[in-house]
């Protein structure tokens, strides 16, 4: 329990110490974000109003957040939100949390396609929260985006995020298996993007407790070498991407050569890979011949 009648600055200090004691990374920032969420304000406002003593309900909410975070529940599940490409996204337990590294995928494919067509049609497979689909729709004019995910929880959350970011008119979210969706239609897209599960099964136990104990294993487990879904999806792409269109994948560093080889085997050209902000292989893009 927190001591009674603490002001905001003192609550940050107490929360920071508690999280640090429990091995939580970035303990001070986490305490600030959770207190701001509990008080319904920004982190900047915490310091502007640092001498205010929050009411009992606000402190109890903050204490609950601290308890959950000390157990290594992800911060985003606790606050219920995150940012991606400077846009707000709702987040809930059971759906994979968007990562900043995935922003590289959005940036690279946007650079490839911007100005290439009057009406772009984009397919986002394994769409999760809708981060990629919604971000592309928000950043590109005259664009139609279809997001596909096999999880009902993800589909509902992606629909909410499309509405939150005012792109519901051009984003459609469907519940479907990625392989079945590709194999059951003939509709052509300018771009297919995908951030599939790519963690090798044997590596999951080594992930941070926030990930291995809380995020959905179906969004992580990519099979023995992390390439199961790439092997299922890529051979089907030539039938769903028009001439000159692109396939763009997020990868883990160990998957780069395999994904490049699979794209080449499926007839894609101009295959290139890109690093994330930490200098690790993170994106592979291939183009269908004109």
N, C-alpha and C positions, 0 to 999 in steps of 0.2 A: 504494500500500500504506500502511496505517496504521502509525505507529510501534508497536513492540512494548511490551508490558507497560503499557498505559494503563488507568487506572481508568475507571469509568462516566462520571464528569463530563468527563474528558478526551476520551473517545470521542465524547461529544455535541458538544464544542467542535470537534473535528477534522472530524466529519461535517457539522456546520453550515457550517463554512468551505468544505468541498469542494462542497456543494450550492449555496451562495451563489455561488461562483466559476463554476458552470455554469448560473446563471440560474434556479435552481429557486425558485418562490415559497414563502414561509413556510418557509424553509430550516431554521430552528431546530426548529420543530414537527415537520417531516418527519423530521429526524434523531432526535428523541426517540421518535416513533412507531415508526420502523424499528428502533431499538435495543431498545425495549421488546418488539417482536415477535420480534426475534432472540434475546432473553433469556427470552422467555416470561413477561413480567411486565407490570405496568401502568406508565404514565409516572410516576405518583406514587412507585412503588417505586424508580424510577431515582434519585430524589433522596434517598430514605430510605437507600438503599444505595450512595450515590454514590462511595464510596472503594473498592468492590469491584473487583478486576481480573478480568474475564471470562476464561473459558478460550479456548483457541485456536479451537475449533469455533464458539463463539459470535461471536468477532471475525470469523472468515472469513464467517459468514453475514451479519453486519452489513456487511462490505465488499462483498459481492455485492449486497445491497440498495442500498447507496450508488451503486454502479456503474450499476445499473438505473435508479435515480431520476435520476441525473445525465444519463442519456440521454433523460429526460423520459417514461419509462414511468410510468403513473399509480400513485400510492402504494397505492391499494386493490388493484390487481393484484399488487403486490409482497407486501403483507401478507396478501392473500387474504380480507380482511373489511372491513366497514364497518358503520356504524350508520344506522338509518332509523326515525324515530318512536320513538327510544330502544330499538329492538330490534336484535339482532345479525343480520347477513346475510353469507353467504358470497359472495365475488365472484371471478370468474375471467376471464381474457382471452377475448374473443369475445362477451362479454355486456355490455350497457350498464350503467354504474355508476349506482346511484340517487343523486339529488341532493337536498339539503335543500329546495330550492324545491318539489319534488314533494310534500313534506309538507303544503303548503297545500291541495293537491287532496284528500288524505285528510281533513284537518281540516274542510274545507268540506262535503264530502259526508257525513261523519259527523254533522255538526251538522244537516244537512237530514233525515236519515233516522232518527236515533236515536229510538226509541219509536214509530215510524210503523207497524210491522207486527210480528206475533208471530214470523214466520219470514221473514227477509230473504233474497232471492236476488240475488246480485251477480255481474256479469260484468266481468272485467278483461281488456280487449283489449290486445295488445302488452305482455304482462305482464313480460317480461324476467326479472330476478332473483326476481320475485314480491313485490317490496317493497310495492306497493299492496294486492294480494290478501291477503297474509299480515298486513299491518298492520290492515286492516279486519276480518279474521277474528278477530284477537287482541283488538280493541277493542270489537267488537259481539257481544252474546250472541245465540244462536239464529240464526246466520247461515250460509248456504251460499254459497261463493264458487267460481266457475270462472275460472281464468286460462287465457288462450289466447295462444300465440306461435308464429310460423312457424319459429323456430330451435330445433333439437333441443338445442343447448347451453344455451339459455335455459330450456327446459322441464325439463331434468334439474336445473339449478341451482335453479329455483323449487321443485321437489319437495323438494330437500334443505333449502331454507330454510323450507318449511312444516313439515318434521319438526323442524328446529332450534328452531323457535318453538312447537312443540307444538300445531299447528293442522291437522295432516294429516287429522284426522277430519272437518273441514268445508271443506277446500280441495282442489279437484281441478284439476290442471294438464293441459292438452291441447295437442298440437301441431296447429296449424291456421292457415290464412290467415284473418285477421280478417274480410275481406269474404265469403269462402266460408262461414265459420262462421255469420255472421249470416244469409246468404241460404239456408242449407240446413236450418234448423230453425224450429220454431214456439214453442219454449219461451219463456215470458215472464219477464222479470227486473224486480225493483224498481229496480235501478240498473245502468247500464252506464258504466264508467269507462274511460278510455283516455289513455295518454301516448304518442302516436304519434311517428314521425320528423317533425320540423317545421322543420329547418334548410333554408333555400333552398340548392339545389345549388351555386350560385355563391359562397355564404358559407362553405362547409366549409373551403376552403383558408385562410381567415382565422382559424379557430379555434385555440386553444392547441395546441401540439404533443402534449400528453397526449391530447387528444381526436382531432385529425385523423389522427395517426399510429398510434393504438393502439386506439381504440374502434371497434366494428363500424359501417361506413358505412351499413349497412342500418337501423341504429337511429337514424341522424342525418338522412339525406337525405329531405327531404319534397317533392322536386320543385322546379320553377322558382321558385315563391313559397312553398314550404313547406306547401302545403295539400292535397297529393294525397290523403293518406289520409282527411282529414276529408271530402273530397268523395265518396270511395268509401263511407265508413261511415255518415255521417249520414242519407242517404236511406233506409237499411235499418233504422234504429232504431225507427221507429214500429211495426214488426211484431214487435219483440222486447222492448219496454218496456211494461209494463202501465199502465193509467190511473193518473195521479198519480205515476208513477215518474220517475226522473231520468236524464239523460245528462250526464256530467261529463268535461271534457277539459282536459288540460294544453295550453298553447299557448305560442308565443313571442309577444312583443308585436306583431309585424307581422300575426299571424294573427287577432287578436281580432275585428275587424269582419267578416271573412269567415266565421268560425265562428259568430258570432251570427246572421248572415244565413242561413247554411245551416240552423241549428236552427229559425229562424223559418219558413223555407220548408218544413221537414219537419213543421210543425204544433206545435212546442214553444212553451210560454208561460213567463212569469216568467223570462225569460232574464237572467242576470246575470254579470258578470265580477268577478274578484278579483285583487288584486295579490299578488306574492310579498313576501318579507321585504326586498327591495331596492326596492320601490315600482314594480315592472314588471308589466304585465299578464301573468298566468300561468295563470288558470283561468277557464273558461266553463262555466256550468251552465244547463241548460234542463229544464223539467218537461213531461211529457205531460199534456194536459188530463184532468180526472177524468171 
